[in-house]
């Protein structure tokens, strides 16, 4: 591995730290052409700007914008032809987007593998299903990103097995797979995979109620010894038809979570009364119904003492909106950490 690749590998392995990015900027300044020297300045500027609490428009903002406009195409190389997202964060492209078919193209593979480590990408965002799941899972390009989000996958058990067998997942800190069509067989394959030792956030979303995986498969994920860093679980979209909430919320494996997004339509009461959310700091509840009793159970549950960010999206009342007294308790507890999005269960918006 040459110096450039080693420096990028350090950035990917430590996505929240500025130091590896600034070291890379110094290297670009010393060894790069005019475009890469401009990139070095851009990285330093964005790292500094990210520290500003309110991010007011400053001379540094204007300078970073000018550098981006002038040098963007040179920084992106051939990848500029296949992405519709141009935002950079702390010097690295925030998202690189393509369809699954495009990513799996043999003709495209060389460009992706060459330019992702040159460019530095926080998240690769792939969309739509493909019959060539193995080609995506086997791509060496995955070794150069910290987050992989694959939307509308339609992954069946064979597809999940292919993902579980990737040789390039060791740097991933976040993996999101949506519109899954697998059974518990696919979830067990993932749970037994040693391909993702640094995974902290895992998103597994069902395609519909016809999806056949159940709480049993999700419990296997929570129990897995192959995800030692896992502390975030995203199950948004909907409950599969055979999924039972009670066994999940009785399982002690939930005690590892700091962030949890349960499936849309989940029972707020069962979540609120769960005794195992002892580390939970962030909870998002969507497309369900809520009552005063549910909120009081949540507020009075000692296991939720560490919860500081709570959001509701498209949440309706069981009968009437929450009472003013209960809603006040909720707002007093969470303050700015309470998020309400299109939720008629709440009287105050």
N, C-alpha and C positions, 0 to 999 in steps of 0.2 A: 504494500500500500504506500503510495507516494505521500508527500507532505500535505498536499491539498486535500486528498481523500481522508487522511488521518485527522486533519483539523475539522472537516465536515462531520466525520464520525463522532468526534467529541461533542459537537453541537447537538447532534441528534440524540446522543446518549444523555445529554443534560439540557433538555429543551427549556427549562425555566431559568437557566443561569445566563448572565450576560458575558461572563469572562471568556468562554470558548468563542463567542461571536467576535469579541474585541481582538482576541488573538488572531482569528481568521482575517479580520480587517487589517491588522498589522502585516500579515503575510501578503495579502493582496496589494497593499501599498508598496511593498518591497519588490514583489515578483510579478505583478500584473501589468497589463497594458493600460492605456488611458481609461478604458471603460471599467476595468477592474479597480483601478485606483479611485475612480468615482464611486464605485460600489463600496470601497473601504470607508470613504467619507459618509456615504449613505447609511451604512451599518452603524457607525458611531453616532450619527445624528439621531437615528431612530431609537437606539438604545437609551440615549439621553431623554428624548421626548417621551418615551414610555414611562419614565419616572415622574412625570408631571401629573399631579392629581387631577387637575381640571382641563389639561391639555389646551390652553389658549393658543391662538394662532400667533406664532412668533417668527422671527427671522429664520430660525432653524427649521420651522415647518416649511416656510417658503423655499428655503434652500433644498431641503429634501425633496419637495415636489418638483423642483426644477431638474434635479439630478435624475429623478425617476422618469420624467418626460423625455429627457435627452438620451438616456442610456438604456431605457427599458428593453428595446428590441435586441440590443447586443447582450444584455444580461440573460434574456430568455432563450436566445438562439432559436432552434427549430420548434421548441415547445410553445412559442408564441402563436403558432398556427392552430393549436389544439386546446387552448384554454380561454375561458371567458371571464376569468377572475384575475384581477391585476393587483390586488392589495398586498402590500408587504407589511410584515410585523417584525420589529427589531431586526430588520435587515434581510429577513428570509421571506420568500413568497408564502403568504398565509394559506392559500389553497391552490392546488393544481387539479383541474377538472378534465375528465374525459369519459367517454362511454366505455363500457366493458369491452365491446367489440374493438374499439380503437386501441385500448390498452393491450389487448391480446394479439394484435397484428404482429406478425413476424417482422415486417418491414419497419415497424415502429419501435421494436424492442431495443435496437441499438441506440437510437436517439434518446429514449427514456433513460436507459442505463448510463449513458454518457453525461446527460445534462442535469438529471436530478441531483447528483452529488456536486456538480458545479454550481448549480443555482441555489440549492438549499430550500426545501419545501417543508412547511410545518405539517400540512395535511394533504394527502392525496384523496381526492373525492371521485369515486367511480360510480357510475349510474347504469341501470338497466341490466337485465340478465344476459348470460351468454352460455353457449354450450362448451366453451373453452375455459372453464373455471380453473383447470389445472395449469393452463398457460399463465394466468394471472397469479395464482398461488406460487408458482415456481419462478416468477420474475425476480432477478437479482435487484431490480429497481426498488423493491420493497425494503431492502436493507438501508435505504437512504431517506426514510421518512419516519417520523415518530407517531403519526396518526394515519390510519387507513379507515375511510368511511366508504362503504359500498351500499348504495341505496337501490331499492327495488331489485334485489338479487334473485329472488325466487329459488334460493339455494335448497336443494333436496339433500338427502343423507350423503349421497356420493359427493356433492359439492362441498358440504361441511367437512367431509373426510379430507378432501383436497386442501382446504384451507388449514385444517389441523396438521397436515403434513408439510407445510411450507418450511423451507430451509432458511427463510429470510425474515423471520418475525421477531428476532431477538431484541431489536431496538424499539419495537412498537410499544408505546405507552397507552395508546387508545385504539380500540378496534370496534367499529360499528357495522353491523350487518342488519339490514332491514328487509322487510317483506320475505321473511324466511318461510319455506315450505317443507322444512324437515320434520322428522319425528324425534323422539328421545334418543334414537340411535345416533343422529347427527350431533346432538348436544353432548352425548357421552364421548363421542370421538374428540370433540373439542376439549372436554374436561380432562381427557387422558393425554392431551397433547403437551409436549414439553417445548413447543416452538415459541412460546410467548412469556419468557421468565420475567420480563419487566413490565408486563401489562398492568396498568392501574385502572383503566376505564374500559368496561366491556358493554357494548350495546347489542342486544338480541331482541329483535322486534318481529312479531308474527305478521304474516301476510293477511290473514283473515281468521275468523272463527273456525274455518275448516282446517287450519294448521293443526297437526297432530301431536306436536310436542306438548308436554304437560309440566306441572310443578315438579314431578320427579326428575326430569331432565335438568331443570333449573337448579334443583337442590344439588345435583351432581356437580354443577359448575361451582356452587358455593363451597362445596366440600373439597374441591380439587386442591391437591398440594402443589400443582404445577403453576398456580397463579399466586405466588407469595406476596406480590405487591397489590393485588386487586382490592380496591376499596370503593369502586363506583360501578353501579349496575343500572343500565338504561333498558327498560322493557316497554317503553311507550309504543303506542299504536293500538293494541287491543288484546284482550284475553283470548287465547286459543280455546276452542270449544271444550276440551277435556281438562282444562286447567282449573285446579282447585286452590283457592287462596288460603284456606285455613291451614293446611299442612305447611305451606311456605312460611306463613307468618309465625308458626310455632317452631321454626327451625333455627337453631342457635347459630348457623352459618351467617345469618344476617348481621351478627355482631361485628363482622369485619368491615361493614359498609360505612363510609362517610357521606356518600351521595347515593340517592335512590330515586329513580323515576319508575314507579309501578306502571303496569299496563293501564291504558285508558279504560275507564269503566270499573276500576277496582273499588272495593268496599272501603270507604274512608274509615268506618268504624273498626274494621279489622286491622288496618294499618295503624290507627291511633292507639289501639290497645296492645300492639305487639311488644313483648317484653325484651326483645333482643336488639333494638336500635340504640344501643348504649354509646356508639361512636358517631351516630348519624348527625351530620351538620347541615345537609341540604336535602330537601324533599320537594318533588313536584307532582301534583295531583291533577289529572285531566279527565274531562268528559265523564263526570259521574255526578252523584247527588250527595248532599251533605246536610246534616241537621245540627242543632245546638248540642245534642248529646255527643255527636262525633267530635265536635270542636272541644268540648269540655274534657272528653276522654284524652284527646291529644295534649291539651294544656296540663292536665293533671297526671300524665304518665311520667314517672320519674326516669324511665329509660330514655326519654326524649329530651333530657336536660341539656344536651349539647346542641340541639337543633337551633340553628340561627338563621337559616334561609328557607322560607316556605312559600311556594307559589301554587296558585290555583288557576287553571285554564278551562274555560267552558264548563264550569261547575254550577249545577242547578240545585235549588233547595228540594228537600224531600217533600215538604209541603210549603211552608212559608219561608221567606228569607231569614237569615240568622237574626236573632234578637239583638237589639242595640247593646245590651250588656255583654253578651257573649262576643259580639264583634269587637267591642272595645277591649275586652281582655286579650283577644287575639292580636289586635293592633298594638296594644301596650307591650305585649310580650316580644313581638318581632320587629316593630318599628319599620325602618327602611328595608328590612329583610323580608317583608311580606309583599308578594307580587300577586296582583289580581288581573286576569286577562279574560274579558268577555265572560264574567261569572255572575249571573243574576242572583246567586245565593246570597250575595253581599249587598247590603243596602247602600253603602257608600262606595263609590268607585275611586 
